[in-house]
Structure formats: structure tokens, C-alpha cells
Amino acid sequence: QKEVEQNSGPLSVPEGAIASLNCTYSDRVSQSFFWYRQYSGKSPELIMSIYSNGDKEDGRFTAQLNKASQYVSLLIRDSQPSDSATYLCAFHSGAGSYQLTFGKGTKLSVIP
Amino acid sequence: GAVVSQHPSRVICKSGTSVKIECRSLDFQATTMFWYRQFPKKSLMLMATSNEGSKATYEQGVEKDKFLINHASLTLSTLTVTSAHPEDSSFYICSARGFDAGQGNTEAFFGQGTRLTVV
């Protein structure tokens, strides 16, 4: 059974601070990892994808992957109120079907 | 990124009727599409994997006779909720696999979702 564990939160950070979101996964053959942002009542939006160990930066977002520890994180620098949403961690094994397994999501609130 | 269009965005239907939800990939061909259901404050639960030209693969616990999936072309998959009941009220989301030229990788793109309310 493939599983993804996330702290459901809510995680509250002040505007301008760094928000740190964490995720662990159980499937050791997982190849690809994704962070999605979901606003209330909307469908998920891809924020970051990461495929190899280390850090990947895109604007204010940095994804970190450690396959040995089965751990992936997302850092949001200079958090803005518009970043307030639920962040979903997901992965797939890369076995061809591209079936994603999602975590339950962490609700982030950025306080002005 | 690639665009996936899902329609309708909201639907209210009476108990016992059927509802069809469409999912279209607008600028790419999707051999595989996925249908998810999301209850309030819960994560996305995969219902089925839809393959063009073949029968869908359903996840354990999902009734294939109740949730009919058709993937007749490379750009269109439909989900029909048959004989809907109030407990079927949920947020249904489709996803299609496509190549994102900007990222240089194959990514999953989501439709806008359909809020189904059965009264």
C-alpha cells in the first residue's frame, strides 16, 4: 500500500516568513514527486516537481528531496496571504501509468 | 502548461437521475486520464484510470456500474454518475497526462473540477 503522510495543519505563518511543508512517503521505488496547491473549492494546481535528490528552486518555492529518508519538503519564502491554501504532496513510481498517490494535504494560513 | 477542460463546473441533480461529466485535453492528446473524488477537507481519492479505447480500471471499492467511464478519443473522457444519491455529492476532478514543454517533463494536469450536489 503506497502512502503519503503530511501534517494536516493548519500551519500559520506571518506574512514575509518562510513556510515549511513536509511529506514522507512509503514507496521506495517512487521516482517523481510533486507539490500541488489547492484553493478551497478549486482543483489542484502544480507548484513544483522534483525527480532527483537535492534542492530545486523556482521563484519563492524550493522543493527538497531525500530519497534515502523518503522525505520531500516545500519551502515558501516571503510568504504572502495569497499563498494561503492547502498544499498536497504527491508521487508516482514512474512505472508508466502515471498514477499519482496524494497525501491529505497541509493547510497553510499566511497571516497579514 | 497543458490545458484540461472539465464541464460542468457545478451541477445539482435530483436523487435517482444520472449526471455526465466531461473532461477534455485541449492542446494535447491524453492516452490516459484519471478521475478523482474529493470530499470536504479530505484528499483526492483516485476512482479510476481511463485508457483511450479500452475499459477503465477502477480502484477497489468504486462501483464500475455506478460510475461509468468512457474514453472514446484521445482528447475526451466522460464520467457518468448513474442513479445518483445524496452520498454521491462530492467534488469530482479529472486529470490527464501530458508533456509540459516548459518543464521538459510529462506532468499531470487537472481539470477545474465538478461540484456535484444530489438533492
Interface residues (C-beta under 8 A of the other chain):
Chain A: F34 G41 K42 S43 P44 E45 L46 S49 Y51 L88 S97 Y98 Q99 L100 T101 F102 G103 K104 G105
Chain B: G1 Q6 T32 F34 K42 S43 L44 L46 T49 F91 I93 S95 R97 Q103 N105 T106 E107 A108 F109 F110 G111 Q112 G113 R115
